[in-house]
Amino acid sequence: VQRTLQSLHKVSSKSELQKTYTNLQKELKKLDHLAYKRQQDLKSNRQRDDIAAARASLKENSSLLHSVCSACLEHSDIASLKASKDSVCNEIQNALNAISNASQGTGKQKAEPKSQAATLGTALDELEQLVVLDPLMVKEDKIRPSLEKRLEGIISGAALLADSSCTRDLHRERIITECNAIRQALQDLLSEYMNNELAFRLRVDGEKVLCMYRFTAKLSFDLER
């Protein structure tokens, strides 16, 4: 997996990207199956939760990898895109290391769950920045799939953390409720943007964006508890 990840980081064409990404997805699927089996075999609750958190991180970040690598190929001169690609690749590498450490009973046992929550918190912060758009410049066929995919990656990661054996029932229900609220808030915000009228700009920024911020802040708080 690590060799394929390194190859993906260096691809120079769309065809090479597609081929390498497909191989990586197959390898990650096999790894997830093996990691899950190891997770069930471990006696330590902490180590099981470490692997669960790392699996969530892999699922979340691998879902973003193709789009961010593709964007880098199209806009190689934009430094922020390269930084995003490096960040996603680093998160995947960290998750691979966490699975290896937990499986062998090594590493900082107490750090990984917080690390995963911090990863999701960072992703939520990035989402907050991305939803602030100029309604006159929004193109639904590009903006909607991108934001929805990013949000679903976050929600998938949050759901895996919610299913952790150390998560209380009430806390689990609250995370699920907040994920659904964020999903609906994003749809409401996108609907407002699709009106594409200057008169809506202040109301969109003042109401719908703040609504998104409110829900993302609540979810970030609960993920870090």
C-alpha positions as CSV (number, residue, x, y, z in Angstrom):
1,V,0.0,0.0,0.0
2,Q,2.8,2.4,0.9
3,R,4.6,1.9,-2.4
4,T,1.4,2.5,-4.4
5,L,0.6,5.6,-2.3
6,Q,4.1,6.9,-3.1
7,S,3.5,6.2,-6.8
8,L,0.2,8.0,-6.7
9,H,1.9,11.0,-5.2
10,K,4.2,11.2,-8.2
11,V,1.8,10.5,-11.1
12,S,2.1,12.9,-14.1
13,S,-1.0,12.1,-16.2
14,K,-4.8,11.4,-15.7
15,S,-4.5,7.8,-17.1
16,E,-1.6,7.0,-14.8
17,L,-3.6,8.5,-11.9
18,Q,-6.7,6.4,-12.7
19,K,-4.6,3.2,-12.9
20,T,-2.6,3.8,-9.7
21,Y,-5.7,5.0,-7.8
22,T,-7.6,1.9,-8.8
23,N,-4.7,-0.3,-7.6
24,L,-4.5,1.6,-4.3
25,Q,-8.3,1.2,-3.7
26,K,-8.0,-2.6,-4.2
27,E,-5.0,-2.7,-1.8
28,L,-6.8,-0.6,0.8
29,K,-9.8,-2.8,0.6
30,K,-7.7,-5.8,1.4
31,L,-5.9,-4.0,4.2
32,D,-9.2,-2.9,5.7
33,H,-10.4,-6.5,5.8
34,L,-7.2,-7.7,7.5
35,A,-7.2,-4.7,9.9
36,Y,-10.8,-5.5,10.9
37,K,-9.9,-9.1,11.6
38,R,-6.9,-8.0,13.7
39,Q,-9.1,-5.5,15.4
40,Q,-11.5,-8.2,16.5
41,D,-8.6,-10.4,17.8
42,L,-7.0,-7.8,20.0
43,K,-7.8,-7.9,23.7
44,S,-7.0,-4.3,24.4
45,N,-9.9,-1.9,23.9
46,R,-7.5,0.9,23.3
47,Q,-5.7,-0.9,20.5
48,R,-9.0,-2.0,18.9
49,D,-10.2,1.7,19.0
50,D,-6.8,2.8,17.5
51,I,-7.3,0.5,14.5
52,A,-11.0,1.5,14.2
53,A,-9.9,5.2,14.1
54,A,-7.2,4.5,11.6
55,R,-9.6,2.6,9.4
56,A,-12.0,5.6,9.5
57,S,-9.1,7.9,8.5
58,L,-8.1,5.7,5.6
59,K,-11.7,5.6,4.3
60,E,-12.1,9.4,4.7
61,N,-8.9,10.5,3.1
62,S,-8.7,7.9,0.4
63,S,-12.1,9.1,-0.8
64,L,-10.6,12.6,-1.3
65,L,-7.3,11.4,-2.8
66,H,-8.4,11.0,-6.5
67,S,-10.1,14.4,-6.7
68,V,-7.2,16.3,-5.1
69,C,-4.6,14.6,-7.2
70,S,-6.7,15.2,-10.3
71,A,-6.9,18.9,-9.4
72,C,-3.2,19.1,-8.9
73,L,-2.6,17.7,-12.4
74,E,-4.9,20.3,-13.9
75,H,-3.6,23.2,-11.9
76,S,0.0,22.3,-11.0
77,D,0.9,26.0,-10.4
78,I,-1.5,26.3,-7.4
79,A,0.5,25.8,-4.3
80,S,-2.6,25.3,-2.0
81,L,-3.7,22.2,-4.1
82,K,-0.3,20.6,-3.7
83,A,-0.4,21.3,0.0
84,S,-3.8,19.6,0.2
85,K,-2.5,16.6,-1.7
86,D,0.5,16.4,0.7
87,S,-1.9,16.7,3.7
88,V,-4.2,13.9,2.5
89,C,-1.2,11.6,1.7
90,N,0.3,12.3,5.1
91,E,-3.0,11.4,6.8
92,I,-3.2,8.1,4.9
93,Q,0.4,7.4,5.9
94,N,-0.3,8.2,9.5
95,A,-3.3,5.9,9.5
96,L,-1.2,3.1,8.0
97,N,1.4,3.6,10.7
98,A,-1.3,3.6,13.4
99,I,-2.7,0.3,12.1
100,S,0.8,-1.2,12.2
101,N,1.6,0.1,15.6
102,A,-1.7,-1.0,17.2
103,S,-1.5,-4.4,15.6
104,Q,1.9,-4.9,17.1
105,G,1.1,-3.3,20.4
106,T,3.5,-0.4,19.9
107,G,3.2,3.3,19.5
108,K,1.5,5.9,21.6
109,Q,-1.6,4.2,22.8
110,K,-3.5,7.2,24.0
111,A,-2.8,9.5,21.1
112,E,-4.5,7.9,18.1
113,P,-8.2,8.4,19.0
114,K,-7.6,12.1,19.6
115,S,-5.5,12.3,16.4
116,Q,-8.5,10.9,14.4
117,A,-10.9,13.3,16.0
118,A,-8.5,16.1,15.2
119,T,-8.3,15.0,11.6
120,L,-12.1,15.1,11.3
121,G,-12.1,18.5,13.1
122,T,-9.6,19.8,10.5
123,A,-11.7,18.5,7.7
124,L,-14.8,20.2,9.1
125,D,-12.8,23.5,9.4
126,E,-11.8,23.1,5.7
127,L,-15.4,22.5,4.8
128,E,-16.5,25.7,6.6
129,Q,-14.1,27.6,4.4
130,L,-15.2,25.9,1.2
131,V,-18.9,26.7,1.6
132,V,-18.3,30.5,1.6
133,L,-18.9,31.1,-2.1
134,D,-20.0,34.0,-4.3
135,P,-23.5,33.0,-5.5
136,L,-22.9,34.6,-8.9
137,M,-19.9,32.3,-9.5
138,V,-21.4,29.0,-8.3
139,K,-21.7,26.2,-10.9
140,E,-23.8,23.4,-9.5
141,D,-22.3,20.6,-11.6
142,K,-18.9,21.3,-10.0
143,I,-19.6,22.7,-6.6
144,R,-22.4,20.3,-5.4
145,P,-20.6,17.0,-6.1
146,S,-17.3,18.3,-4.6
147,L,-18.8,19.5,-1.3
148,E,-21.2,16.6,-1.0
149,K,-18.3,14.1,-1.4
150,R,-16.1,15.9,1.1
151,L,-19.0,16.0,3.6
152,E,-19.8,12.3,3.2
153,G,-16.2,11.4,3.8
154,I,-16.3,13.3,7.1
155,I,-19.6,11.7,8.0
156,S,-18.2,8.2,7.2
157,G,-15.3,8.9,9.5
158,A,-17.5,10.2,12.3
159,A,-19.8,7.2,12.0
160,L,-16.9,4.8,12.4
161,L,-15.9,6.7,15.5
162,A,-19.4,6.7,16.8
163,D,-19.5,2.9,16.5
164,S,-16.3,2.6,18.6
165,S,-16.8,0.3,21.7
166,C,-15.8,3.2,24.0
167,T,-18.5,5.6,22.7
168,R,-21.5,5.9,25.0
169,D,-25.0,5.4,23.5
170,L,-26.1,9.0,24.1
171,H,-22.9,10.3,22.6
172,R,-23.3,8.0,19.6
173,E,-26.8,9.2,19.0
174,R,-25.7,12.9,19.2
175,I,-23.0,12.4,16.6
176,I,-25.4,10.7,14.2
177,T,-28.0,13.5,14.7
178,E,-25.4,16.2,14.1
179,C,-24.2,14.5,11.0
180,N,-27.7,14.4,9.6
181,A,-28.2,18.1,10.5
182,I,-25.0,19.1,8.7
183,R,-26.0,17.1,5.6
184,Q,-29.4,19.0,5.5
185,A,-27.7,22.3,6.2
186,L,-25.4,21.8,3.3
187,Q,-28.3,21.0,1.0
188,D,-30.2,24.1,2.2
189,L,-27.1,26.3,1.6
190,L,-26.5,24.9,-1.9
191,S,-30.2,25.5,-2.8
192,E,-29.8,29.1,-1.8
193,Y,-26.6,29.4,-3.9
194,M,-28.4,27.9,-6.9
195,N,-30.8,30.9,-6.9
196,N,-27.7,32.7,-8.3
197,E,-29.1,36.2,-7.5
198,L,-27.1,39.0,-6.0
199,A,-30.1,40.0,-3.8
200,F,-29.6,36.7,-1.9
201,R,-25.9,37.2,-1.2
202,L,-26.2,38.8,2.2
203,R,-28.9,36.5,3.4
204,V,-27.0,33.4,2.3
205,D,-23.9,34.4,4.1
206,G,-25.8,35.7,7.1
207,E,-28.1,32.8,7.6
208,K,-27.3,29.6,5.8
209,V,-23.5,29.8,6.2
210,L,-23.9,30.5,9.9
211,C,-26.2,27.5,10.2
212,M,-23.5,25.3,8.7
213,Y,-20.9,26.7,11.1
214,R,-23.2,26.0,14.0
215,F,-23.7,22.4,13.2
216,T,-20.0,21.8,12.2
217,A,-18.9,23.3,15.5
218,K,-21.3,21.0,17.5
219,L,-20.0,18.0,15.7
220,S,-16.3,19.0,16.2
221,F,-17.0,19.4,19.9
222,D,-18.6,15.9,20.2
223,L,-15.9,14.2,18.2
224,E,-13.2,15.6,20.5
225,R,-15.0,14.4,23.7
